[in-house]
Amino acid sequence: MMRAHRYVPPSDASKVFVPTQYDANDSLWNLIAWNGTTFQFIMFKPLTWIAIGTHYILFFYLWREQKICDSNPTATCWLDAFVVRYALTSDDISLFTQLVVILFVSYNQMCSGIMEDQYFCGQGMIGNISTLAMYCRGSLANPVDRWNLLRYVLSAQRVYFWNLRRLDAEAHGYKSTDSSHPGTWQELSDSWLIPMNLLTAEEAKWLGDYRGNRALALFAMYERSVRLLLVAGSAGPARPPPGQGSP
């Protein structure tokens, strides 16, 4: 997901991201909304206007031919013969209806699959962190050691979703001062990571200067803490869990 957000060119961002959040309780507004809908996307496509233009050219051409045929009832009209030979029946309409239903159901299934993938991805993260917490609880007697492992994983989860929101907001042109933007790294550190004892001030500063994937850097810090605990029994910065005071 991060890769998909990162490599979308700014010129194509409006084609990928939906800037409008829909209110499920305001169905009338959803029907007449313009921004963030498929209508806005379709109406700016050249193929749409080519199809509309072709339709009207054929319509007026056939209308003109019908007028010519009506002006001379005794002559054989090719248009009338064509309509009689290739007249549409109810069976033909049912085929188009079936095609529309199949396409509509397939589109809904695709959208539902994307939503389920995102939901189960988030639930999988929660489950893995809970499993890790139980392993730490059963393997480490010192609560400081347990927290020194879990805090990096919790920070990585928080930073991952913050980064997704930041990339999405910047793709829409929002700045860090806008309400739709999750804020800068410094704001995230000062309002969440440091007050919740997830990171020390030194760690937050180091990650702020880091230009790579901060979530992966936090997992590397977690692996380092595991190695230190295995070798020395107790290592890493003495950062207690929330509510247990400062080291």
N, C-alpha and C positions, 0 to 999 in steps of 0.2 A: 504494500500500500504506500509506503513512504517513497519507494522508487517511482511509482506511477505519479505521485504528486510532484516529485522533484524534477522530472524530465518533461513536464508539459510546458511547451513554449508559452510565454505570456500572451502572444497573439491568439492562441487557441484555448486559453483558460476559460473563456466564456462558453465554449462549446462542450466543456467537460464538467465544470462545476455548476451546481445549481445554487444561485445566489439567494433564492427565496425559500424560506421555511414556511411550510403550510400548516395552517391551524385546522385540525380535524373537526372542530366545532363550527367552522365558518365555511360551509360547503358552497354557498353562493359566491363568495369572494374567490374561492379556488376555481370555480368555473369561468369567471370573467377575468381572472388575472392574466397578465401578459408577461411580466418578467419571470424568468426561471421556468417557463413552460416550453413544450415542444413546438408551440405555434411560433414563438420567437425564433427558434432554431430553423424551422421549415421555411418561414417566409423570407429568410435571407439566403436561401439556396437558389442558385441560378436554375437548377433543374426544375424547381417548383414552378417558376414563372414560364419556363419553356413548355411544360406540360399544360399549364393554364392557357397560354397563348395558342398552342396547338388545338386544344379543345375548342376554343372560341372560333378559330379559323374554320375548323371542320363544321362547327355548328352553323355559322353564317353561310358557308358554302352549300350545305344541305338545305338550309332554309331558302336560299336563292333558287336552287334546283327544284324544290317543291313548288315555289311560286311559278316557275316556268311551266312545270307540268300542269298545274292547276289552270293556267291561262289557255291551254290547248287540250281540252278533255278528249278529243278524238284521237290524238297521237298516243303512241305507246311510250310510256315513261319508264326509263330504266330504274329510277328510284323506287317506284311502286313495285316493279318486278323484284327488285332486290329485297324490299321489306317483306313481300309475300314469301319469297324463297327462304330467307334467313330470319324469320320472325322469332322473337324471344318467347319462350314458354316459362311456365312456373318451374319446370325442372332446371332450366338454365339459371334462374335466379337462386335456386337452392344451392347450386354449386358455388356461386359467389359467396353466399351466406356461410357455407361450410368453410371456405377458405378464410374469410374474415374471422370466424370463431377460432379456427386453428391458430392463426397468427396472434390473435388477442390472448389466447390461453398461453401460448409459448412465451409471449412478452411478459405476462404476469408471473409465470414460473421463473423466468430469468431474474426479474426484479426481486421476487421472494427469495431466490437462492442467494443473491448478493446480500440481502438483509440478514438471512440466516447465517451466512459465513461470517459476517461482521459480529453478530451476536455471539455465536459459539466461539469465535476467536477471543472475545473479551471474557466469556465465561471460562474458557480454557486457561487464560492467564490467572484468573482468580483461583481456580482449582489447583494449579501448579504451585502458586504461592502458598496456599493453605497446606498442601502436602509438604512443602519445604519447611513451613513453620512447625508442623508436627514432628518432622525428622529432627529439627533443631531442638525442639522441646525434649525429645526423648534421648538425644545424644549429648547435649551440652548442659552441664549443671549450672554454669555461670550465666545469669540473664544478660550480662553485658556482652558476652561472646555470642549469645543467640541473636541479640539485636544487631550486632556488628555485621552479621551475615544477612539478616532479613532487610535491613534498612537500604542496602544497595539494590536489592531486587525491587522493593517498593518504590524506590526512587526511579529506577529504570522504567517501571510501568507508568508512573506519573509523567516522566519526561517524554516517553514515547507518544502518549496521547496529546501532550502539550505541543509537541513538534508537529503532529498531524494537523492540529487546529491552526497552528501558526502558518504552516505551508498553505493550507486551504484559504485562510484569511488573506495572506499576501498575494495569492493567485487571483483573488477578487479585487485587489488594489487597496485593501484596508491597511492602515498604519497601526503601529503599536499603541497609539493613544485612542484608537476607536474602540467602541464597546464590543464589536464583533471580533476583535483581535485578542488572543489570550494573554498578550503582554510580552515583555522582554524576559530574557533569562534572569536578569537581576531582580525583576519583580517576582518571578516564580520562586527564586531562591529566598527572597526576603519575606514573602507571604506564606510560603508552604514548606519548602525543603528544610530550611534552617530552623524555623520555629517548631516544626514537628520532629526535630532531632534526626531527620533522615540523612542530612549531610552536615559536615562541619563547614565553617566559613571558608577555610582553606580549600576544602574539596570543591565547594561551589565556585570559588574563584578560578580554580584550575580548570574545571569543566566549562566555565564561561569563556575561557581563552581557547579551549579546544575546538578545532574547526571540523572535526570528524563527527561521527555518529555518537552522540552523548549517551544514548541508551546502551550501545554496545560497550562503550568505555566503562559504564557502571557495572556491567556484567564482568568485565575484566577485573575491576576492583573487587567484585564479589569472589571471583576465583582466587585472587591473590589472598584474600582473607581466609579462604578455606585452606589454602596451602600453609599459611602461617599457623593456623590453628592445629593442623595435622602435625606440623613439625615441632612447634613450641608449646602446644597445649592451650596457650592463650596469647593472642597478639592482636595487632590492629589498634586503631585509635579508640580510646576508652570513651565511647559515646553511649550513654545509658538510654534505655527506652524512655518514651515520653512519661512524665510524671514522677521520675525518680531522681530529679535534680541534675545538676551539672557535674562533670567529672572534676 
